Amino acid sequence: MRSKASKPTYVDLFAGCGGLSLGLEWAGFRRVAAIEISPDVALSYHHNLICREASSGYQWTDFIRRSDLQMASGLIVGDIAERLDDFITSCQRSSLNIDLVVGGPPCQGLSLSGPRNPDDPRNKLFLSFVKVTDILKPKAFVLENVPGIFGLYEGKIKQTVISEFSRIGYVVSASTLTAADYGVPQLRKRAFFVGIRGAYERFLFPAATHFESTSIFSNGNNTYISCEAAISDLPSLEHDAGDDRLPYGMPPMNDYQKLMREGSNYIYNHVATQHTEIVKRIISLVPEGGNYKDLPQEYSHTRNFHVAWTRYDSKKPAPTIDTGHRHHFHYKYNRVPTVRENARLQSFPDTFIFYGNKSSQYRQVGNAVPPLLAKAIALELRKWL
């Protein structure tokens, strides 16, 4: 049975706050079910991807406690290895054929001594992904992870992933994609495995749509989105700490800002971190695009690892954003980016509100798949479904 208006369907394992799901929905997919282990993170997913679809008459604490409410909403809060049966039941209750299974299990935890051994806790999350795929038999799956997975243990983990999905009938492609190549203002790299069930050829990953300004493929319309282009319309917070809801102080200045602001009347999650005077002084000494290597000798060893004291370059995409470790700084102001600024650099629209305490919000944004990158993969997948 096909879903409404012939939209392909998907389920999201290890859903996070919903970056991958949002990109899929932008590409015309319809969510059937999702599972996320963290209640804080699930709350953001719920409010942005479920509450906007239908009103709910329950309290969040009731939702967390009751499996029936979770299955009815299609969002399970818990460990997939422990709630696998609930999740499968939630999928099957919809009476819809599932076209796509997506998710990002921590595959770097796989045990090389026996990846199919369910008693090894390092294998349980990956094996849950394989089991869900085998039971639901979708037309395709997308497994996302850190780029280092391809070289881990001399490539043995990569081969394990390919072998396990090949065993259950999928032809698997694997590639590392850079988010900036798809209109995300961030030089973030992610590894993707895409499998097509019973295919005669391998999935082809989408071609880049954006390029460095020095590329022979670039022109005035499809160069990388810079930090400045992404966040320059947001309040500076130089003289106040910001708030959970702020008015826009100026109109959008480019197409990316217009896209991010579409449908939004306010700025959410734009609260400045309060640094000590010494930290602010050190940040002020780092030039745009610089890092700890550019500091005077007296400060250069306060943090001396690769990304320490990194100030963004206004004319380039951001490096991979961190999850709140306070090692990256605004290209102009002497502070770390706010949650909203990081969300812009991830391509989350301003209508997407993050819940939980500020530390949790930073982790949610930093761990997410950029929605525009997810959309690019999803649009390409629709050609195969």
C-alpha positions in Angstrom: 0.0 0.0 0.0 1.4 3.4 -1.0 1.2 6.4 1.2 -0.6 9.7 0.6 -0.1 11.3 -2.8 2.3 8.5 -3.7 4.9 9.8 -1.3 7.7 7.2 -0.6 7.8 6.2 3.0 10.7 5.9 5.5 11.6 5.0 9.0 14.4 6.7 10.9 16.6 4.7 13.3 18.9 6.7 15.7 16.8 9.7 14.6 18.6 12.4 16.6 16.8 15.7 16.6 15.7 15.1 13.0 18.2 16.5 10.5 18.0 13.4 8.3 14.2 13.2 8.6 13.8 16.9 7.7 15.8 16.5 4.6 13.8 13.5 3.5 10.5 15.3 4.1 11.8 18.3 2.0 12.4 15.7 -0.8 8.8 14.4 -0.6 9.2 11.4 1.7 6.7 10.6 4.4 7.8 9.4 7.9 6.2 6.2 9.3 8.2 5.7 12.4 11.4 6.8 14.2 13.3 5.9 17.3 15.7 7.9 19.5 17.3 7.0 22.8 17.6 10.4 24.4 14.4 12.0 25.7 15.9 15.6 25.3 16.7 14.9 21.7 13.5 13.1 21.0 11.6 16.1 22.4 13.1 18.3 19.6 12.2 15.7 17.0 8.7 15.4 18.4 8.0 19.2 18.4 9.5 19.8 14.9 8.5 16.7 13.0 5.3 15.4 14.7 3.5 18.2 16.5 3.4 20.3 13.4 1.6 17.4 11.6 -1.0 16.8 14.3 -2.0 18.1 17.7 -1.4 15.9 20.7 -3.3 15.8 23.9 -0.7 14.2 26.2 2.0 15.5 28.5 5.6 14.7 27.4 6.2 12.8 30.7 3.2 10.6 29.8 4.6 10.1 26.3 8.0 8.9 27.6 6.3 6.5 30.1 3.7 4.9 27.8 4.6 2.6 24.9 1.2 2.8 23.4 1.4 6.6 23.0 4.8 6.3 21.4 3.7 3.7 18.9 0.6 5.7 18.1 2.7 8.7 17.3 5.3 6.7 15.4 8.2 8.0 17.7 9.7 5.5 20.1 11.9 6.9 22.9 14.5 4.3 24.0 17.3 2.0 23.0 16.6 0.2 19.7 18.3 -2.9 20.9 15.9 -3.1 23.8 12.7 -1.8 22.0 13.2 -3.5 18.7 9.8 -5.3 18.9 8.0 -2.1 19.8 9.6 -0.3 16.8 8.7 -3.1 14.4 5.1 -3.1 15.7 4.9 0.7 15.2 6.1 0.3 11.6 3.7 -2.5 10.9 0.7 -0.8 12.4 0.7 1.8 9.6 -0.2 -0.9 7.1 2.2 0.9 4.7 5.0 -0.7 2.7 8.3 0.9 3.9 10.4 2.2 1.0 13.4 3.4 3.0 15.2 2.7 6.3 17.7 5.4 7.4 19.9 6.0 10.4 23.4 6.5 11.8 24.4 3.7 14.2 27.9 4.0 15.9 29.5 1.4 13.6 33.0 2.2 14.9 32.0 0.2 17.9 31.7 -3.0 15.9 33.7 -6.0 17.1 36.1 -7.2 14.5 36.2 -10.6 16.1 32.6 -11.4 15.2 30.3 -8.7 13.8 27.3 -11.0 13.8 27.7 -11.9 17.5 24.7 -10.4 19.3 26.2 -11.0 22.7 28.9 -8.5 22.0 27.5 -5.1 23.1 29.6 -3.4 20.4 27.5 -5.0 17.7 24.0 -4.6 19.0 23.2 -1.2 17.4 24.5 -2.1 14.0 22.8 -5.5 14.1 19.5 -3.8 15.1 19.8 -1.7 11.9 20.4 -4.8 9.8 17.6 -6.7 11.5 15.1 -3.9 10.9 16.1 -3.7 7.3 15.8 -7.5 6.9 12.4 -7.6 8.5 10.8 -4.6 6.7 12.6 -5.3 3.4 12.5 -1.7 2.2 13.5 -0.9 -1.4 16.6 1.0 0.0 18.5 2.0 3.1 20.8 4.9 4.0 23.4 4.4 6.7 25.3 7.5 7.8 28.4 7.8 9.9 31.7 9.6 10.5 34.1 9.6 7.5 36.7 7.8 9.5 34.7 4.7 9.4 36.0 3.9 5.9 39.6 3.6 7.1 38.9 2.1 10.5 40.8 -1.1 11.1 42.2 -0.9 7.6 38.8 -0.8 6.0 37.5 -3.9 7.7 34.5 -2.1 9.3 33.5 -0.7 5.9 33.6 -4.1 4.4 31.6 -5.6 7.2 28.8 -3.1 6.6 28.8 -3.9 2.9 28.9 -7.6 3.5 26.1 -7.7 6.0 23.7 -5.8 3.8 24.8 -7.7 0.7 23.9 -10.9 2.6 20.3 -9.7 3.0 19.9 -8.7 -0.7 21.2 -5.2 -1.1 23.6 -3.8 -3.6 25.6 -1.3 -1.6 27.4 1.9 -2.6 29.6 3.9 -0.2 31.0 7.4 -0.4 32.1 10.4 1.6 30.2 13.5 0.9 31.1 17.1 1.8 28.1 19.1 3.0 29.3 22.4 1.3 29.0 20.7 -2.1 25.2 20.7 -1.6 24.6 24.2 -0.4 25.3 23.8 3.3 27.6 26.5 4.7 29.9 24.0 6.4 32.9 21.9 5.2 31.4 18.9 7.0 32.3 15.4 5.7 30.0 12.4 6.3 30.2 8.8 5.2 27.2 7.2 3.6 26.3 3.6 2.7 23.3 3.4 0.3 21.8 0.0 -0.6 19.2 -0.8 -3.2 17.3 -4.1 -2.8 17.9 -6.5 -5.7 19.4 -3.8 -7.9 21.4 -4.6 -11.1 23.6 -1.6 -10.6 24.9 0.5 -7.7 23.3 3.7 -6.5 25.0 6.8 -7.8 25.5 9.6 -5.3 24.2 13.0 -6.2 26.5 15.4 -8.1 27.7 18.5 -6.3 25.6 21.6 -6.8 28.0 24.1 -5.2 31.7 24.7 -5.6 34.7 26.6 -4.3 35.0 30.0 -5.9 38.3 28.8 -7.5 36.6 25.8 -9.1 36.2 25.7 -12.9 32.6 24.7 -12.2 31.8 27.7 -10.1 29.9 30.8 -11.1 28.2 33.6 -9.3 25.2 31.5 -8.5 26.6 28.2 -7.2 29.7 29.0 -5.2 30.0 27.7 -1.6 27.8 29.4 1.0 30.0 31.3 3.4 29.6 31.8 7.2 28.8 35.5 6.6 26.2 34.6 4.0 24.6 32.2 6.4 24.4 34.1 9.7 25.1 37.8 9.2 21.4 38.8 9.5 21.3 37.4 13.1 21.6 39.8 16.0 25.2 40.3 17.1 24.5 39.9 20.8 27.4 42.3 21.5 25.5 44.2 24.1 23.0 41.6 25.4 22.9 37.8 26.0 20.1 37.2 23.5 17.0 35.2 24.3 15.1 32.1 23.4 12.9 34.2 21.1 14.0 37.4 19.4 12.7 39.5 16.6 14.6 39.8 13.3 16.6 43.1 13.4 17.1 43.3 9.6 15.7 41.8 6.4 17.4 38.8 4.8 20.4 39.8 2.6 20.7 36.8 0.3 18.9 33.7 -0.9 20.3 31.4 1.8 19.0 33.7 4.5 15.6 33.9 2.8 15.5 30.1 2.7 16.4 29.8 6.4 13.8 32.4 7.4 10.9 31.1 5.4 7.8 30.8 7.5 9.6 32.1 10.6 8.6 35.3 12.5 11.2 35.0 15.3 14.7 33.8 16.0 14.9 31.0 18.5 17.8 29.4 20.4 20.0 32.6 19.9 21.6 33.0 23.3 25.2 34.0 23.8 27.6 32.0 26.0 29.0 34.1 28.8 32.8 33.9 28.6 35.3 35.1 31.2 37.3 38.2 30.4 40.5 36.2 29.8 38.7 33.9 27.3 37.3 37.0 25.5 40.7 38.6 25.3 42.3 35.4 23.8 39.5 35.1 21.2 40.0 38.8 20.3 43.7 38.1 19.5 42.8 35.4 16.9 42.5 36.8 13.4 39.6 35.8 11.1 40.3 32.3 9.8 43.1 31.8 12.4 43.6 29.5 15.3 45.9 28.9 18.3 48.9 29.1 16.1 48.2 32.8 15.6 48.2 33.7 19.3 51.0 35.5 21.1 53.4 33.1 22.8 51.9 33.7 26.2 48.6 32.2 25.1 49.5 29.8 22.3 49.8 26.8 24.6 46.5 27.3 26.5 45.0 25.0 24.0 47.2 23.5 21.3 45.3 20.9 19.4 44.1 21.0 15.8 40.9 23.0 16.2 41.7 25.0 19.3 40.8 28.7 19.3 39.6 28.5 15.7 37.9 31.7 14.4 35.7 31.2 11.4 36.5 32.8 8.1 33.6 35.0 7.0 34.2 34.3 3.3 34.3 30.5 3.6 32.0 27.8 4.9 32.6 26.9 8.5 34.7 23.9 9.4 32.8 21.0 10.9 31.0 22.5 13.8 31.6 21.1 17.3 29.0 19.9 19.7 29.5 22.7 22.3 33.1 22.2 23.2 33.8 26.0 22.7 36.7 25.6 20.4 35.2 27.5 17.5 34.4 31.2 17.4 32.3 33.7 15.5 34.2 35.3 12.5 33.6 38.8 13.9 32.4 38.7 17.6 34.4 37.4 20.5 32.2 34.5 21.5 31.3 31.0 20.4 28.4 30.7 17.9 25.0 30.4 19.4 22.8 27.3 18.9 20.9 29.2 16.2 24.1 30.2 14.4 25.3 26.6 14.4 21.8 25.5 13.2 22.1 27.9 10.3 25.6 26.5 9.5 23.9 23.0 9.5 21.1 24.3 7.2 18.3 23.9 9.8 15.6 26.5 9.1 14.7 29.1 11.8 11.4 27.4 12.3 13.2 24.4 13.7 13.4 24.9 17.5 15.8 22.9 19.7 14.6 21.8 23.2 16.5 20.7 26.4 19.2 22.7 28.1 21.8 24.6 26.1 24.4 21.9 26.2 21.9 19.4 24.9 20.9 21.8 22.1 24.5 22.2 21.0 25.0 18.4 20.9 21.7 18.0 19.0 22.8 20.4 16.3 26.4 19.2 16.1 25.5 15.5 15.8 22.8 16.0 13.1 23.0 15.3 9.4 22.6 18.7 7.6 19.1 18.7 6.2 20.1 20.1 2.8 22.7 17.2 2.5 20.0 14.7 3.4 17.6 16.3 0.9 20.2 15.9 -1.9 20.6 12.2 -1.2 16.8 11.7 -0.9 16.1 13.4 -4.2 18.6 11.1 -5.9 17.0 8.1 -4.2 13.6 8.9 -5.5 14.9 8.1 -8.9 15.5 4.6 -7.7 12.3 4.1 -5.8 
